[in-house]
């Protein structure tokens, strides 16, 4: 791991700064929306808009890169991000924020595609797994660190938006200055959704449900905190708890994934996540229990993304693994777009508790569907499963294919040794 960090530290630092900026802008908008008097429905539309842009960017960025190159795409999209961040406090209207979130989502997706392709290019077959782990860690550390920055200035002013803009702008320097050759860029044509569903119904249904959970976690946690009457420091800790849970639980769950029936692990993880959400719903806003609930939700939901990918790979031929990733990302993205909208409706109907009720319902549904699939389809033997590769729900096509390449390499190595 240290060898990977020493060889790619500038690139990883730039990615971490990007995640600090992105993590802070989502939380800050949730708090600022409450200050500006936006309704829960308006904020749910604003938060959903990010995932509309992100999904569109993940599908259009590869073609942009092929046409004009990595550096130009990276610089252009980064400039748009900085500009929109500065405009947020100047244009405090739900429609302006919604358009801004679409642009921000699109641009961050393109920036991630570019950065991840450079990271993939810097990795070798021997360091691929460690590089994925380092990428996952810096992502989570960046988002957690962002929540602490929420406390350095008044969210009703301009300073925090300027800080985010500066962080994003500064993040380009270590990335661009550390890159020598521009990597070749290509992505695999995805399997059709019908083919993918016939191969792994649980993988597809699970990804759709998980998209809704992740977008509620990433987009609506601060909105929940503001509506529930939490203080600024409490909102910061509450949002951070989701990602601390993900950071702590990712690797133990991955270890278990390679040693037991993955379908049963999906069932258990979804059940624990759902129970954590219902625990949050039953507390009446008691803050220490809210932190426990957030830790349980983040600790289970984020690793489930990698777990569902690995489970789907178990039913694929090695040559089809990369192609499957595109369909899985699209399914997750569609679920993510709907997440904040349904969360907003639930919070409008049930009050702030609706936030946890929505997450809990999706996770219990995933657990029940995993139990159903276990009754109608035999399990893959543990020794025949593919390797678990850590990757987060915010990853783009490039990072997921990067993880799939690792899984393919491990599968081929197992075949040779077997």
C-alpha positions in Angstrom: 0.0 0.0 0.0 2.8 2.4 0.9 4.4 1.8 -2.5 1.1 2.7 -4.2 0.8 5.9 -2.2 4.4 7.0 -2.8 4.0 6.5 -6.6 0.6 8.1 -6.9 0.4 10.4 -3.9 -0.2 13.6 -6.0 -3.0 12.0 -7.9 -4.6 10.6 -4.7 -4.2 14.0 -3.0 -6.0 15.7 -5.9 -8.9 13.1 -5.8 -9.2 13.6 -2.0 -9.5 17.4 -2.4 -12.2 16.8 -5.1 -14.1 14.7 -2.6 -13.7 17.3 0.1 -15.2 19.9 -2.2 -18.0 17.6 -3.4 -18.8 16.3 0.1 -19.0 19.8 1.5 -21.2 21.3 -1.2 -23.9 18.7 -0.7 -24.0 19.1 3.0 -23.8 22.9 2.8 -26.7 23.2 0.4 -28.9 21.1 2.7 -28.2 23.5 5.5 -28.4 26.7 3.4 -31.7 25.5 1.9 -33.2 25.5 5.3 -31.9 29.0 6.0 -33.3 30.2 2.8 -36.7 28.7 3.6 -36.8 26.2 0.8 -39.4 23.5 1.3 -38.5 19.8 1.6 -39.9 19.1 -1.8 -37.8 21.9 -3.4 -34.7 20.6 -1.7 -35.4 17.0 -2.8 -35.6 18.2 -6.4 -32.3 20.2 -6.0 -30.6 17.1 -4.5 -32.0 14.7 -7.2 -30.7 17.0 -9.9 -27.1 16.1 -9.0 -27.6 12.5 -9.9 -29.3 13.4 -13.2 -26.2 15.3 -14.1 -23.9 12.6 -12.8 -25.6 9.9 -14.8 -25.6 12.0 -17.9 -21.9 12.9 -17.4 -20.8 9.4 -16.9 -22.3 8.5 -20.3 -21.1 11.5 -22.2 -17.7 12.2 -20.7 -16.0 9.2 -22.5 -16.9 10.7 -25.9 -15.8 14.1 -24.8 -12.4 12.8 -23.8 -12.0 10.9 -27.1 -12.7 14.1 -29.0 -10.6 16.7 -27.2 -8.4 14.8 -24.7 -8.2 14.3 -21.0 -6.5 17.6 -20.1 -9.0 19.8 -21.9 -12.0 18.0 -20.5 -10.6 18.1 -17.0 -9.8 21.8 -17.1 -13.1 22.8 -18.8 -15.3 20.9 -16.4 -13.3 22.0 -13.4 -13.8 25.6 -14.4 -17.6 25.1 -14.6 -17.6 23.5 -11.1 -15.8 26.5 -9.6 -18.1 28.9 -11.3 -21.3 27.2 -10.2 -20.1 26.9 -6.6 -19.6 30.7 -6.5 -23.0 31.3 -8.0 -25.0 29.2 -5.5 -25.1 31.9 -2.7 -25.8 34.7 -5.3 -28.7 32.9 -6.9 -30.7 31.5 -4.0 -33.7 30.2 -5.9 -34.7 26.5 -6.2 -34.7 26.6 -10.0 -31.2 28.1 -10.1 -29.9 25.6 -7.6 -31.5 22.7 -9.5 -29.8 23.8 -12.7 -26.6 24.3 -10.8 -26.8 20.8 -9.4 -27.3 19.2 -12.8 -24.2 21.1 -14.0 -22.2 20.2 -10.9 -23.2 16.5 -11.2 -22.3 16.4 -14.9 -18.9 18.1 -14.3 -17.9 16.0 -11.3 -18.7 12.9 -13.2 -16.5 13.9 -16.1 -13.7 15.0 -13.7 -13.9 11.6 -11.9 -13.8 9.7 -15.2 -10.6 11.6 -16.2 -8.9 11.2 -12.8 -9.8 7.6 -12.5 -8.5 6.8 -16.0 -5.2 8.4 -15.0 -5.2 6.3 -11.8 -5.9 3.1 -13.7 -3.1 3.9 -16.1 -0.7 4.4 -13.1 -1.6 0.9 -11.7 0.1 -2.4 -12.6 -1.4 -5.9 -12.3 0.5 -6.3 -9.1 -0.7 -3.0 -7.5 -4.3 -2.9 -8.9 -6.0 -4.2 -5.7 -4.0 -1.9 -3.5 -4.6 1.1 -5.8 -8.4 0.4 -5.5 -8.1 0.3 -1.8 -6.2 3.5 -1.6 -8.7 5.2 -4.0 -11.6 4.1 -1.7 -9.8 5.3 1.4 -9.1 8.8 0.0 -12.6 9.1 -1.2 -14.1 8.4 2.3 -11.4 10.5 4.1 -12.2 13.4 1.8 -16.0 13.3 2.5 -15.5 12.9 6.2 -13.0 15.8 6.3 -15.5 17.9 4.4 -18.0 17.7 7.2 -15.5 19.3 9.6 -15.1 22.3 7.2 -18.8 23.0 7.6 -18.0 24.5 11.0 -15.3 27.0 9.9 -17.7 29.7 8.6 -21.3 30.8 8.7 -23.3 28.7 6.2 -25.6 31.7 5.6 -22.7 33.7 4.0 -20.3 33.3 1.1 -17.2 32.0 2.7 -17.9 28.3 2.7 -18.8 28.4 -1.0 -15.6 30.2 -1.8 -13.7 27.6 0.2 -15.2 24.8 -1.8 -14.4 26.5 -5.1 -10.8 27.0 -4.0 -10.5 23.4 -2.9 -11.8 22.1 -6.3 -9.5 24.5 -8.2 -6.5 23.5 -6.1 -7.2 19.8 -6.6 -6.4 20.1 -10.3 -2.8 21.2 -9.6 -1.4 17.9 -8.1 -3.4 15.8 -10.7 -2.3 17.7 -13.8 1.3 18.3 -12.6 1.9 14.7 -11.7 0.7 13.3 -15.1 3.2 12.6 -17.8 1.6 10.5 -20.6 -2.1 10.9 -21.4 -3.6 7.4 -21.0 -5.4 5.7 -23.8 -9.1 5.8 -23.2 -11.7 3.2 -24.0 -14.7 1.7 -22.3 -16.5 -1.5 -22.9 -19.9 -1.6 -24.6 -22.3 -2.6 -21.8 -24.6 -5.6 -21.8 -28.2 -4.9 -22.4 -30.3 -4.5 -19.2 -32.5 -7.4 -20.2 -29.4 -9.7 -20.5 -28.0 -8.3 -17.2 -31.3 -9.0 -15.4 -31.5 -12.5 -16.7 -28.0 -13.2 -15.5 -28.4 -11.7 -12.0 -31.9 -10.5 -10.9 -30.6 -9.8 -7.4 -27.7 -7.8 -8.6 -30.0 -5.6 -10.7 -32.7 -5.1 -8.2 -30.2 -4.6 -5.4 -28.4 -2.0 -7.4 -31.6 -0.1 -8.1 -32.6 -0.1 -4.4 -29.1 0.8 -3.3 -29.0 3.8 -5.7 -32.0 5.2 -3.8 -30.4 4.6 -0.4 -27.0 6.1 -1.4 -28.6 9.3 -2.9 -30.7 9.7 0.2 -27.5 9.3 2.3 -25.4 11.6 0.1 -28.0 14.2 -0.9 -30.6 14.3 1.9 -28.8 13.7 5.2 -28.1 17.4 5.8 -31.7 18.2 4.8 -32.9 15.7 7.4 -30.5 17.2 10.0 -31.8 20.7 9.4 -35.5 19.6 9.5 -34.9 17.6 12.7 -33.4 20.7 14.4 -29.9 19.5 14.7 -27.2 22.0 15.3 -24.5 22.7 12.7 -21.9 20.6 14.5 -24.4 17.8 15.0 -25.3 17.8 11.2 -21.5 17.7 10.5 -21.0 14.6 12.8 -24.2 13.0 11.6 -23.2 13.1 7.9 -19.6 12.1 8.7 -20.9 9.0 10.6 -22.2 7.5 7.3 -18.8 7.6 5.7 -16.9 6.6 8.8 -19.1 3.5 8.9 -18.3 2.8 5.3 -14.6 3.2 5.9 -14.5 0.9 8.9 -16.8 -1.9 7.6 -15.8 -2.0 3.9 -12.8 -4.4 4.4 -14.2 -6.8 7.0 -17.3 -7.2 4.8 -15.0 -7.7 1.8 -13.1 -10.4 3.7 -16.3 -12.2 4.6 -17.5 -11.9 1.0 -14.6 -14.1 -0.2 -15.4 -16.7 2.4 -19.1 -17.3 2.5 -22.3 -17.3 0.4 -22.5 -13.8 -0.9 -26.3 -13.9 -1.2 -26.6 -14.6 2.5 -24.1 -11.7 3.2 -26.2 -9.4 1.0 -29.3 -10.4 2.9 -27.6 -9.9 6.3 -26.0 -6.5 5.4 -29.3 -5.2 4.0 -31.1 -6.3 7.1 -28.6 -4.7 9.4 -28.8 -1.5 7.4 -32.6 -1.6 7.5 -32.6 -2.1 11.2 -30.2 0.8 11.6 -32.6 3.0 9.7 -35.6 2.0 11.8 -33.5 2.6 14.9 -33.0 6.1 13.7 -36.7 6.5 13.0 -37.7 5.4 16.5 -35.3 7.7 18.4 -37.3 10.9 18.1 -34.1 12.7 17.1 -32.0 11.6 20.1 -28.5 12.5 18.7 -26.3 9.7 20.1 -28.6 7.0 18.6 -28.8 9.0 15.3 -25.0 8.6 15.1 -25.2 4.9 15.6 -28.0 4.6 13.0 -25.9 6.6 10.5 -22.9 4.4 11.2 -24.9 1.3 10.6 -26.5 2.6 7.4 -23.3 3.8 5.9 -21.3 0.8 7.1 -23.6 -1.6 5.4 -24.9 0.3 2.3 -21.6 1.5 0.9 -19.9 -2.0 0.9 -23.1 -3.5 -0.6 -22.2 -1.7 -3.9 -19.0 -3.7 -4.2 -20.7 -6.8 -2.9 -23.5 -6.7 -5.5 -20.8 -6.2 -8.2 -18.9 -9.2 -7.0 -22.1 -11.3 -6.6 -23.1 -10.5 -10.2 -19.6 -11.4 -11.5 -20.1 -14.9 -10.0 -22.6 -15.6 -12.7 -20.7 -14.0 -15.6 -18.0 -15.3 -17.9 -14.7 -13.5 -17.3 -14.9 -11.8 -20.7 -18.3 -10.3 -19.8 -17.4 -8.8 -16.4 -16.3 -5.4 -17.8 -19.4 -5.2 -20.1 -21.7 -5.8 -17.1 -20.4 -2.8 -15.2 -22.0 -0.3 -17.5 -25.4 -1.7 -17.0 -25.0 -1.9 -13.2 -23.9 1.7 -13.0 -26.9 2.8 -15.1 -29.4 0.9 -12.9 -27.8 2.4 -9.8 -28.0 5.8 -11.3 -31.7 5.6 -12.1 -32.3 4.5 -8.5 -30.2 7.4 -7.3 -32.2 10.0 -9.3 -35.5 8.8 -7.6 -34.0 8.6 -4.1 -34.1 12.3 -3.0 -37.5 12.8 -4.6 -39.1 9.9 -2.7 -37.2 10.9 0.4 -38.6 14.4 0.1 -42.1 13.1 -0.3 -41.7 10.8 2.7 -40.3 13.6 4.9 -43.2 15.8 3.8 -45.7 13.1 4.7 -44.2 11.6 7.9 -41.9 14.5 9.0 -38.2 14.1 9.3 -38.7 10.5 10.4 -39.6 9.8 6.7 -35.9 10.0 5.9 -35.1 6.8 7.9 -38.4 5.1 7.0 -37.5 5.4 3.3 -34.0 4.0 3.7 -35.2 1.2 6.0 -38.0 0.2 3.6 -35.6 -0.2 0.7 -33.1 -2.2 2.7 -35.7 -4.6 4.1 -37.1 -5.0 0.6 -33.5 -5.9 -0.6 -33.1 -8.4 2.2 -36.5 -10.0 1.5 -35.7 -10.2 -2.3 -32.3 -11.8 -1.5 -34.1 -14.4 0.7 -36.5 -15.1 -2.2 -33.7 -15.5 -4.7 -31.9 -17.9 -2.3 -35.0 -20.2 -2.5 -35.2 -20.2 -6.3 -31.6 -20.4 -7.4 -28.7 -22.5 -6.2 -25.7 -20.7 -4.7 -22.3 -20.5 -6.4 -19.7 -22.5 -4.4 -17.4 -20.2 -2.4 -14.3 -21.6 -4.0 -15.7 -20.7 -7.5 -16.6 -17.1 -6.7 -14.6 -14.0 -8.0 -12.6 -11.7 -5.9 -14.2 -8.8 -4.0 -12.9 -5.4 -5.2 -13.6 -2.3 -3.1 -15.3 0.5 -5.1 -17.8 3.1 -3.9 -21.3 4.1 -5.2 -19.9 7.5 -6.4 -17.4 5.7 -8.7 -17.8 6.2 -12.5 -17.6 3.6 -15.3 -13.8 3.9 -15.3 -13.3 3.0 -11.6 -15.8 0.1 -11.8 -14.1 -1.3 -14.9 -10.9 -0.8 -13.0 -12.3 -3.0 -10.3 -13.6 -5.5 -12.8 -10.1 -5.8 -14.3 -8.8 -6.6 -10.9 -11.6 -9.3 -10.5 -10.7 -10.7 -13.9 -7.0 -10.8 -13.1 -7.7 -12.6 -9.8 -10.0 -15.1 -11.5 -7.4 -15.9 -14.2 -4.8 -16.3 -11.5 -7.1 -18.7 -9.6 -7.6 -20.7 -12.8 -3.9 -21.0 -13.3 -3.2 -22.0 -9.7 -6.2 -24.4 -9.7 
